[in-house]
Every structure is written in structure tokens, then in C-alpha cells.
Amino acid sequence: AGCVCGVGGLEGHVLKYATLCSTRVARPLCYMAFQAAPIVRVAVEPVNPAEHAQLVRGLQLLNQADPCVETKVQETGELVIVASGEMHLERCLKDLRELFARID
């Protein structure tokens, strides 16, 4: 039981999860451990190289929105998405294109 609400403007303070409370004595809620570990990875790049910054920002937003996805920048500079399976990866790529980066 309880209330659920959305809070904006916390991008610089919260990566994937947090406990928000109006008092300092509140105990933090525990991290939610997921059984599905990321196992499928794919490199992504924008069709138009001028949209690289949009893609990087979109990956940051995807990483914040989905607790089961990991986004990485390899030593070579390659941008990588690691997901829990093929269906999850397809959904992440769709969300990246349509919601977060809004590029092809």
C-alpha cells in the first residue's frame, strides 16, 4: 500500500533508484536485485555522426529508466547497450530511438 508519484529534475542526483523522504531519519529502501543479468550486447551509432551527442544523452536516459539495462562506452569509444535478452534489447533500441535520443 502507498502512493506512487513521479519526480523530475533528479537526473544529476539519482542514477537508477533512490529513497526520497522529507526527514533525515528515514531508512533507505533496499536495492531491487533482478534475477536476469544482462547477457546480450550490441554496439550503437547514429546514422548522422552530428547526432552523436544526442545518442550519448539518450543512452544516459535509457540507463536511468531501465534497471535491467547497462550502457557502456568501450575503450575504443564504441557505445554499447547490454540487455537481458533479445526481446529486452529490441525494446531498449525502440525506446532509445523513439523516446530518449529521438534519432535513427
C-alpha positions as CSV (number, residue, x, y, z in Angstrom):
1,A,0.0,0.0,0.0
2,G,1.1,3.5,-0.6
3,C,1.2,6.3,-3.1
4,V,3.3,6.4,-6.3
5,C,4.4,9.6,-7.9
6,G,6.9,10.9,-10.4
7,V,9.5,13.5,-9.6
8,G,11.5,15.3,-12.2
9,G,14.8,17.2,-12.1
10,L,16.8,14.5,-10.2
11,E,19.0,13.4,-13.2
12,G,22.2,14.7,-11.6
13,H,21.4,13.0,-8.3
14,V,19.8,9.7,-8.9
15,L,21.1,7.1,-11.4
16,K,18.6,4.2,-11.3
17,Y,16.9,4.2,-7.9
18,A,16.7,6.2,-4.6
19,T,14.7,6.6,-1.5
20,L,13.2,10.1,-1.2
21,C,11.9,11.3,2.2
22,S,11.2,14.6,3.9
23,T,13.1,13.6,7.1
24,R,16.8,12.6,7.5
25,V,15.9,9.7,9.8
26,A,14.2,7.6,7.2
27,R,15.9,4.3,6.3
28,P,16.7,3.8,2.6
29,L,14.8,1.2,0.8
30,C,16.9,-1.8,-0.3
31,Y,18.2,-2.1,-3.9
32,M,16.0,-4.3,-6.0
33,A,18.1,-7.3,-7.2
34,F,17.0,-8.7,-10.5
35,Q,17.4,-12.3,-11.5
36,A,18.1,-11.6,-15.2
37,A,21.6,-10.5,-15.7
38,P,22.4,-8.6,-18.9
39,I,23.7,-11.1,-21.5
40,V,23.1,-9.6,-25.0
41,R,25.2,-6.7,-26.2
42,V,25.1,-4.5,-29.2
43,A,27.1,-1.5,-30.4
44,V,25.1,1.5,-31.5
45,E,26.0,4.6,-33.5
46,P,23.9,7.3,-35.1
47,V,23.2,7.3,-38.8
48,N,24.3,11.0,-38.9
49,P,27.6,11.5,-37.0
50,A,26.5,15.0,-36.0
51,E,23.9,13.4,-33.7
52,H,26.4,11.6,-31.6
53,A,25.8,13.9,-28.5
54,Q,22.1,13.1,-28.7
55,L,22.8,9.4,-28.8
56,V,25.1,9.7,-25.7
57,R,22.4,11.6,-23.8
58,G,19.7,9.1,-24.9
59,L,21.8,6.2,-23.6
60,Q,22.2,8.0,-20.3
61,L,18.4,8.4,-20.1
62,L,17.8,4.8,-21.1
63,N,20.3,3.7,-18.4
64,Q,18.3,5.7,-15.8
65,A,14.9,4.5,-17.0
66,D,15.6,0.7,-17.2
67,P,17.1,-1.0,-14.1
68,C,18.0,-4.1,-16.2
69,V,20.0,-2.4,-18.9
70,E,23.6,-1.4,-18.9
71,T,25.1,1.2,-21.2
72,K,28.9,1.4,-21.7
73,V,31.5,3.3,-23.6
74,Q,34.3,0.9,-24.6
75,E,37.9,2.0,-24.6
76,T,37.6,2.3,-28.4
77,G,34.8,4.8,-28.0
78,E,32.2,2.4,-29.1
79,L,28.8,2.9,-27.5
80,V,27.3,-0.4,-26.2
81,I,23.9,-1.5,-24.8
82,V,23.8,-4.7,-22.7
83,A,20.3,-6.1,-22.2
84,S,18.7,-9.2,-20.6
85,G,17.7,-10.9,-23.8
86,E,16.8,-10.3,-27.5
87,M,13.3,-9.0,-26.7
88,H,14.6,-6.7,-24.0
89,L,17.3,-5.4,-26.4
90,E,14.7,-4.7,-29.1
91,R,12.6,-2.8,-26.6
92,C,15.6,-0.8,-25.5
93,L,16.6,0.1,-29.0
94,K,13.0,1.2,-29.8
95,D,12.9,3.3,-26.6
96,L,16.3,4.8,-27.5
97,R,15.1,5.8,-31.0
98,E,11.6,7.0,-30.1
99,L,11.8,8.3,-26.6
100,F,15.3,9.1,-25.4
101,A,17.6,10.0,-28.2
102,R,14.9,10.6,-30.9
103,I,17.3,9.8,-33.7
104,D,17.9,6.9,-36.2
